[in-house]
Amino acid sequence: MRAVHRAGGWLPAIGLAALSGCAVGPDFERPTAPDVTGYTSAPLAQQTASAEVAGGEAQRFVQALDIPGQWWTLFHSAALNTLIEEALKNNPTLPAAEAALRQAWENVYAQQGAFFPTVAASFSPSRNKTATGALSPASSSGSPYFSLYTGQVAVSYMPDVFGGTRREVESLAATAEFQQFQLEATYLTLTSNVVAAAVQEASLRGQIAATEEIIKIQTGSLDILQKQLALGQVAGADVAAVEATLAQAQATLPPLQKQLAVQRDLLTALIGRLPSQEPAEKFELTALQLPRDLPVSLPSKLVDQRPDVRSAEAQLHTASAQIGVAVAAQLPQFTLTGNAGTASNMISQFITTPGTAFWSVAGNVAQTVFDAGTLLHKKRAADAAFDEAAEMYRSTVIAAFQNVADSLHALQSDAETLKAAYAAERAASKSLEIARRQLQLGAIGYLGLLTAENTYDTALLALVQARAARFADTAALFQALGGGWWNRTDAPPVKTWDVQLVP
């Protein structure tokens, strides 16, 4: 992290600025990337575990693999592509961020006007009467009544001797750069939220289907017991226990359906529609394809790729430039003014009559001698603001690396979880099938059946959730690595202070 360069003595600063035209205050230097070679303490495995189920494919970690600007297309879902395209067109957060960016750059252009003189033209006609009891008539005709037409052009200019204006423009340009990356962050957040919402919808649909299958299985088991009850082979208490279990399974279905409805409302809102305008696209886990190759950007590149890190860097730049603004305010302020015009008693003689022209040229140098420490404390406040921005930048970088590490851990862990969940579901399914056959033969009682059913219920729902987690983990990794905004063809070019045309 770069340290703040404190201003030196007054005379050296004045002499240096006057001779070289450099702006006072620190010149911003981009913070260096963290000197690490990986995101996790242990070496990253080459690929994840796999399971013989849809969404259970092994994923390979590819170092330095670039991220496409439309990374969500790697899931190969036409429905997902359609909704994200609509979200990018209709969600109001993007136009709001774009408007904020335009506003920021207009503020830059407005401040750049301070590099040039201000010219104001005026024309003042008036009708007057001289108080002849106290004053002689002002007009050349001797009449107390006279008209006066005055036209003039006033020019004022404040030379940017110490670079205060340049630092102010630099600060505003850095603020605009911050808004640029806020726009990219909004884009990334919106697309990631649509993907996450689609995956969650697919997960809920899978859980609903699994619950309906569980209810169907338990209903079949209840039919068997009811027939055995009619034959006197089981007690009524056994049937009642199975009926209670079935009722419990049925009670879990409405909450899942409610969650699905809420998720659909979220997805509808993300694409910029009202809840009554629900899209036709629906999502199932089987309709999504898991990307096989996962990018793992170099740690040194992450600080360039993450919009939040770049936003924090721009805020650091803004704070750095404000130090120069505060320093320049402590130094002498120069002003040049000029005024020229004509004044006449008759509009027809406004320009042609000799002796009606006037002009003045003046210069002024002002230096604050006493302000009770106001400017000094503003300079110290600017220094403190820079220190705060530096620590916030460091915190943002740490959080960014944490996000990537968390995503990598989740991808590996959840792949193992899915592998285990699939094995558990297969074993539980076989156990339940055996228990159902034994129940029909009267070889086991209802307790053995209930145990097998509960085990299968738990395993089936866990399998659905584990499959969904792998899609969610993949989307989270793309988001954590920055989302490939630098490869977008529809993104406006990123403007920086370095490319601004300033005197």
C-alpha positions in Angstrom: 0.0 0.0 0.0 1.4 3.4 -0.9 2.0 5.8 1.9 0.8 9.5 1.8 3.4 11.9 0.7 3.3 14.9 3.0 3.7 18.4 1.6 7.1 20.1 2.1 7.9 23.7 3.1 6.0 26.6 1.5 8.8 28.1 -0.5 10.0 24.9 -2.2 6.5 24.0 -3.0 5.7 27.4 -4.5 9.0 27.4 -6.5 8.5 23.9 -7.9 4.9 24.5 -8.9 5.7 27.8 -10.5 8.7 26.4 -12.5 7.4 23.0 -13.5 3.7 23.5 -13.5 3.2 20.3 -11.6 0.2 19.9 -9.3 0.9 19.9 -5.6 0.0 16.9 -3.5 0.7 13.2 -4.0 0.6 11.6 -7.5 -1.6 8.6 -7.3 0.1 5.2 -7.7 -2.0 2.0 -8.1 -1.6 -0.3 -5.2 0.3 -3.5 -6.0 -1.4 -6.8 -6.1 -1.0 -9.1 -3.1 2.2 -11.2 -3.4 0.6 -14.6 -3.2 0.5 -17.5 -5.7 -2.8 -19.1 -4.7 -6.1 -18.6 -3.0 -6.1 -21.5 -0.6 -3.5 -22.7 2.0 -3.4 -26.2 0.5 -2.7 -26.8 -3.2 -5.8 -26.8 -5.3 -6.8 -30.2 -6.7 -6.8 -30.5 -10.5 -10.5 -31.5 -10.6 -13.5 -32.2 -8.4 -15.1 -35.6 -7.6 -17.8 -36.9 -9.8 -21.0 -38.9 -9.5 -23.1 -40.8 -12.0 -26.0 -38.4 -11.9 -27.0 -35.4 -14.0 -24.9 -32.5 -12.7 -22.4 -34.8 -11.1 -19.7 -34.5 -13.8 -16.1 -33.8 -12.6 -15.0 -30.2 -13.1 -11.4 -29.2 -13.9 -9.7 -26.2 -12.4 -7.8 -24.4 -15.3 -5.2 -21.9 -14.2 -5.3 -18.5 -16.1 -8.4 -19.6 -18.1 -10.2 -16.4 -19.2 -13.8 -15.8 -18.4 -16.3 -15.1 -21.2 -18.3 -11.9 -21.0 -21.5 -14.0 -21.1 -20.3 -16.7 -18.7 -23.9 -17.9 -18.0 -24.1 -19.3 -21.5 -21.8 -22.1 -20.3 -24.8 -23.7 -18.6 -26.3 -24.2 -22.0 -29.8 -23.2 -21.0 -31.8 -21.3 -23.7 -34.3 -20.3 -21.0 -31.6 -18.9 -18.8 -30.1 -16.9 -21.7 -33.5 -15.5 -22.6 -34.2 -14.3 -19.0 -30.8 -12.7 -18.5 -31.1 -10.9 -21.8 -34.5 -9.5 -20.7 -33.1 -8.6 -17.3 -30.3 -6.6 -18.9 -32.9 -4.7 -21.0 -35.6 -4.1 -18.4 -34.1 -4.2 -14.9 -34.1 -0.6 -13.6 -30.8 -1.0 -11.6 -28.7 -0.9 -14.8 -30.2 2.4 -16.2 -29.8 3.9 -12.8 -26.1 3.0 -12.7 -25.7 4.3 -16.2 -27.3 7.6 -15.3 -25.0 7.9 -12.3 -22.0 7.3 -14.6 -23.2 10.0 -17.0 -23.7 12.4 -14.1 -20.2 11.7 -12.8 -18.5 12.4 -16.2 -20.6 15.6 -16.7 -19.2 16.8 -13.3 -15.7 16.1 -14.7 -16.4 18.1 -17.9 -18.0 20.9 -15.8 -14.9 21.2 -13.6 -12.6 21.2 -16.6 -14.2 24.5 -17.6 -12.1 26.1 -14.8 -9.0 25.7 -16.9 -10.3 28.4 -19.2 -11.3 32.1 -18.7 -14.9 33.0 -17.9 -16.3 35.6 -20.3 -19.6 37.4 -19.5 -21.3 40.0 -21.7 -23.8 42.5 -20.4 -26.0 45.4 -21.6 -27.6 47.8 -19.2 -30.0 50.5 -20.4 -31.4 53.0 -17.9 -33.4 56.2 -17.6 -32.2 58.6 -14.9 -32.9 62.0 -13.3 -30.2 64.0 -11.6 -31.0 65.7 -8.3 -30.0 69.2 -9.6 -30.4 70.7 -6.1 -27.4 68.8 -5.0 -25.6 67.7 -8.1 -24.8 69.1 -11.5 -26.6 67.4 -14.4 -24.7 64.3 -15.4 -25.6 64.5 -19.1 -23.6 66.6 -21.6 -26.8 68.4 -22.6 -27.3 69.9 -19.2 -30.8 68.3 -18.8 -31.5 66.6 -15.5 -33.1 63.8 -17.5 -30.8 61.4 -19.3 -30.5 57.9 -20.6 -27.5 55.7 -20.2 -26.7 52.6 -22.3 -23.8 50.6 -21.1 -22.4 47.5 -22.8 -19.4 45.6 -21.5 -17.5 42.3 -21.7 -15.9 41.0 -18.5 -13.2 38.4 -18.5 -11.9 36.6 -15.4 -9.3 33.9 -15.1 -7.8 32.0 -12.2 -4.5 30.4 -13.4 -4.0 27.0 -12.0 -0.5 27.8 -10.7 -0.3 25.0 -8.1 -2.6 22.5 -9.8 -5.6 22.7 -7.4 -8.0 22.7 -10.3 -6.1 19.8 -11.9 -6.4 17.8 -8.7 -10.1 18.6 -8.5 -10.6 17.4 -12.0 -8.5 14.3 -11.2 -10.6 13.6 -8.1 -13.9 13.9 -10.1 -12.5 11.7 -12.9 -11.6 9.1 -10.3 -15.2 9.4 -8.9 -16.5 8.8 -12.4 -14.2 5.7 -12.7 -15.7 4.5 -9.4 -19.2 4.9 -11.0 -17.9 3.0 -14.1 -17.0 0.0 -11.9 -20.2 0.3 -9.9 -22.0 -0.1 -13.2 -20.0 -3.2 -13.9 -20.7 -4.5 -10.4 -24.4 -3.9 -11.0 -24.2 -5.8 -14.2 -22.4 -8.7 -12.5 -24.8 -8.7 -9.6 -27.9 -8.7 -11.8 -26.7 -11.6 -14.0 -25.5 -13.6 -11.0 -28.8 -13.1 -9.2 -30.7 -14.3 -12.2 -28.6 -17.4 -12.4 -28.9 -18.0 -8.7 -32.6 -17.6 -8.8 -32.9 -20.0 -11.7 -30.8 -22.6 -9.9 -32.9 -22.2 -6.8 -36.1 -22.5 -8.7 -34.8 -25.7 -10.3 -33.8 -27.0 -6.8 -37.3 -26.3 -5.4 -38.9 -28.0 -8.4 -36.6 -31.0 -7.8 -37.5 -31.0 -4.1 -41.2 -30.8 -4.9 -40.9 -33.7 -7.3 -39.0 -35.7 -4.7 -41.6 -35.0 -2.1 -44.4 -36.0 -4.4 -42.5 -39.2 -5.1 -42.2 -39.8 -1.3 -45.9 -39.2 -0.9 -46.6 -41.7 -3.6 -44.4 -44.3 -2.1 -45.9 -43.9 1.4 -49.4 -43.9 -0.1 -48.6 -47.3 -1.7 -47.3 -48.6 1.6 -50.4 -47.5 3.4 -52.5 -49.3 0.8 -50.6 -52.5 1.6 -51.1 -52.1 5.3 -54.8 -51.3 4.9 -55.3 -54.6 3.0 -53.4 -56.4 5.6 -55.6 -54.8 8.3 -58.7 -56.0 6.5 -57.2 -59.5 6.6 -56.4 -59.2 10.2 -52.6 -59.4 9.6 -51.7 -56.1 11.2 -53.1 -54.0 14.0 -54.9 -50.7 13.5 -52.2 -48.9 15.4 -49.7 -49.9 12.8 -51.9 -48.4 10.0 -52.4 -45.2 12.1 -48.7 -44.8 12.5 -48.2 -45.0 8.7 -51.1 -42.6 8.1 -49.4 -40.1 10.4 -46.1 -40.4 8.6 -47.9 -39.9 5.3 -49.6 -36.8 6.7 -46.3 -35.4 7.7 -44.8 -35.9 4.3 -47.9 -34.2 2.7 -47.4 -31.3 5.1 -43.9 -30.6 3.8 -45.3 -30.0 0.3 -47.1 -26.6 0.7 -44.1 -24.8 2.2 -42.0 -25.9 -0.8 -44.7 -24.7 -3.2 -44.8 -21.4 -1.3 -41.0 -21.1 -1.7 -41.3 -21.8 -5.4 -44.0 -19.1 -5.8 -41.8 -16.6 -4.0 -38.8 -17.6 -6.1 -40.9 -17.1 -9.3 -41.8 -13.6 -8.0 -38.1 -12.9 -7.5 -37.2 -14.0 -10.9 -40.0 -12.0 -12.4 -38.8 -8.9 -10.6 -35.2 -9.4 -11.7 -36.2 -9.3 -15.4 -38.1 -6.0 -14.7 -41.6 -7.3 -14.7 -44.5 -7.1 -12.2 -45.5 -10.3 -10.3 -48.6 -10.8 -12.5 -46.3 -10.9 -15.6 -44.5 -14.1 -14.7 -42.3 -15.4 -17.6 -43.1 -18.6 -19.3 -39.6 -20.0 -18.9 -39.2 -22.6 -16.1 -36.1 -24.3 -14.8 -35.3 -27.9 -13.9 -32.0 -29.3 -12.8 -31.9 -31.7 -15.7 -32.1 -28.8 -18.2 -28.9 -27.2 -16.9 -25.4 -28.4 -18.0 -22.5 -28.1 -15.6 -19.4 -26.4 -17.1 -16.5 -28.9 -17.2 -13.6 -26.4 -17.2 -13.5 -23.8 -14.4 -11.3 -20.7 -14.6 -8.9 -19.9 -11.8 -7.5 -16.5 -12.4 -4.0 -15.6 -11.2 -4.2 -13.9 -7.9 -2.3 -10.9 -9.4 -5.1 -10.5 -11.9 -8.0 -10.6 -9.4 -7.5 -7.0 -8.3 -7.9 -5.9 -11.9 -10.9 -8.2 -12.5 -13.1 -7.5 -9.5 -15.4 -4.5 -10.0 -15.6 -3.9 -6.2 -11.8 -3.8 -5.9 -11.5 -1.4 -8.8 -14.3 0.7 -7.3 -12.3 0.8 -4.0 -9.2 1.7 -5.9 -11.0 4.6 -7.6 -12.2 5.9 -4.2 -8.5 5.7 -3.1 -7.6 7.8 -6.1 -10.3 10.3 -5.3 -9.0 10.7 -1.8 -5.4 11.1 -3.0 -6.4 13.9 -5.4 -8.3 15.6 -2.6 -5.1 16.0 -0.7 -3.7 18.0 -3.6 -6.8 20.1 -3.6 -6.4 20.8 0.1 -2.7 21.7 -0.3 -3.4 24.1 -3.2 -6.0 25.9 -1.1 -3.3 26.8 1.4 -1.2 28.5 -1.3 -1.7 31.9 -2.9 -4.6 32.3 -5.2 -4.1 34.2 -8.4 -6.9 36.0 -10.3 -6.8 38.0 -13.6 -9.7 40.2 -14.6 -10.4 42.4 -17.6 -13.4 44.6 -18.4 -14.1 46.5 -21.6 -17.2 48.3 -23.0 -18.9 51.4 -24.0 -21.4 53.8 -22.4 -23.6 56.3 -24.3 -26.6 58.6 -23.6 -28.1 57.6 -27.0 -28.4 54.1 -28.4 -27.6 55.5 -31.9 -24.3 56.7 -30.6 -23.5 53.6 -28.6 -20.6 52.5 -30.8 -19.8 55.4 -33.1 -19.3 58.3 -30.7 -15.7 58.9 -29.6 -15.0 58.9 -25.9 -17.6 56.3 -24.9 -15.2 53.3 -24.6 -13.8 52.2 -21.3 -11.6 49.2 -20.1 -9.7 47.9 -17.2 -7.2 45.1 -16.5 -6.4 43.9 -13.0 -4.6 41.2 -11.3 -4.9 39.9 -7.8 -2.9 37.6 -5.5 -4.5 36.5 -2.3 -3.0 34.5 0.5 -4.9 33.4 3.6 -3.0 34.8 6.6 -5.3 33.7 9.4 -8.2 31.3 9.4 -8.0 29.8 12.8 -6.5 26.6 11.3 -9.4 26.0 8.9 -7.3 25.1 5.9 -4.8 23.1 7.9 -7.5 21.0 9.4 -9.0 20.5 5.9 -5.6 19.2 4.8 -5.4 16.9 7.8 -9.0 15.7 7.1 -8.0 14.9 3.5 -5.0 12.9 4.8 -7.3 11.0 7.1 -9.8 10.3 4.3 -6.9 8.8 2.3 -5.9 6.6 5.1 -9.5 5.5 5.5 -9.8 4.7 1.8 -6.5 2.8 1.8 -7.8 0.5 4.6 -11.1 0.1 2.9 -9.3 -0.9 -0.3 -7.3 -3.4 1.7 -10.4 -4.8 3.3 -12.1 -5.1 -0.1 -9.1 -7.0 -1.5 -9.1 -9.4 1.4 -12.8 -10.0 1.0 -12.3 -10.7 -2.7 -9.7 -13.3 -2.1 -11.9 -14.8 0.6 -14.8 -15.1 -1.9 -12.7 -17.0 -4.4 -11.3 -19.3 -1.7 -14.8 -20.0 -0.4 -16.1 -20.8 -3.9 -13.2 -23.1 -4.6 -13.7 -24.9 -1.2 -17.4 -25.2 -1.9 -16.9 -26.6 -5.4 -14.6 -29.4 -4.1 -16.7 -30.1 -0.9 -20.0 -30.1 -2.6 -18.8 -32.4 -5.4 -17.8 -34.9 -2.7 -21.2 -34.3 -1.0 -23.0 -35.1 -4.2 -21.0 -38.2 -4.7 -21.9 -39.4 -1.2 -25.5 -38.3 -1.5 -25.9 -40.2 -4.7 -24.5 -43.3 -3.1 -26.8 -42.9 -0.1 -29.8 -42.4 -2.3 -29.1 -45.5 -4.3 -28.6 -47.6 -1.1 -31.7 -46.2 0.5 -33.7 -46.9 -2.6 -32.6 -50.5 -2.7 -33.3 -50.8 1.1 -36.8 -49.3 0.7 -37.6 -51.7 -2.2 -36.6 -54.7 -0.2 -38.6 -53.5 2.8 -41.7 -53.0 0.6 -41.4 -56.5 -0.7 -40.9 -57.9 2.8 -44.0 -56.0 4.0 -46.1 -57.5 1.2 -44.9 -60.9 2.3 -45.5 -60.1 6.0 -41.8 -60.6 6.8 -41.3 -57.2 8.5 -43.6 -54.9 10.5 -44.5 -51.3 9.9 -41.5 -50.0 12.0 -39.0 -51.5 9.5 -40.9 -50.0 6.7 -41.0 -46.5 8.3 -37.3 -46.6 8.9 -36.6 -47.5 5.3 -39.0 -44.8 4.0 -37.5 -42.1 6.3 -34.0 -43.0 5.2 -35.0 -42.8 1.6 -36.9 -39.5 2.1 -33.8 -37.9 3.6 -31.4 -39.3 1.0 -33.6 -38.2 -2.0 -34.0 -34.6 -0.8 -30.3 -34.4 0.0 -29.4 -35.6 -3.5 -31.6 -32.9 -5.1 -30.0 -30.2 -2.9 -26.5 -31.5 -3.6 -27.1 -31.4 -7.3 -28.4 -27.8 -7.1 -25.4 -26.7 -4.9 -22.9 -27.6 -7.7 -24.6 -25.3 -10.1 -24.8 -22.5 -7.5 -21.2 -23.0 -6.6 -20.1 -22.7 -10.2 -22.1 -19.5 -10.6 -20.5 -18.2 -7.4 -17.0 -18.8 -8.7 -17.6 -16.9 -11.9 -19.0 -14.0 -9.8 -16.1 -14.1 -7.4 -13.6 -13.9 -10.2 -15.2 -10.8 -11.7 -17.6 -12.2 -14.2 -15.6 -11.5 -17.3 -16.8 -7.9 -17.8 -13.5 -7.1 -19.6 -14.6 -9.4 -22.4 -18.0 -7.8 -22.8 -18.6 -6.4 -26.3 -21.6 -4.3 -25.2 -19.7 -2.5 -22.3 -18.6 1.1 -22.7 -14.9 1.6 -22.6 -13.5 2.3 -19.2 -12.2 5.9 -19.0 -9.5 6.8 -16.6 -7.7 9.9 -15.4 -4.7 9.0 -17.6 -6.7 9.5 -20.8 -8.4 12.8 -19.9 -7.3 15.9 -21.9 -6.3 18.4 -19.3 -3.9 21.4 -19.6 
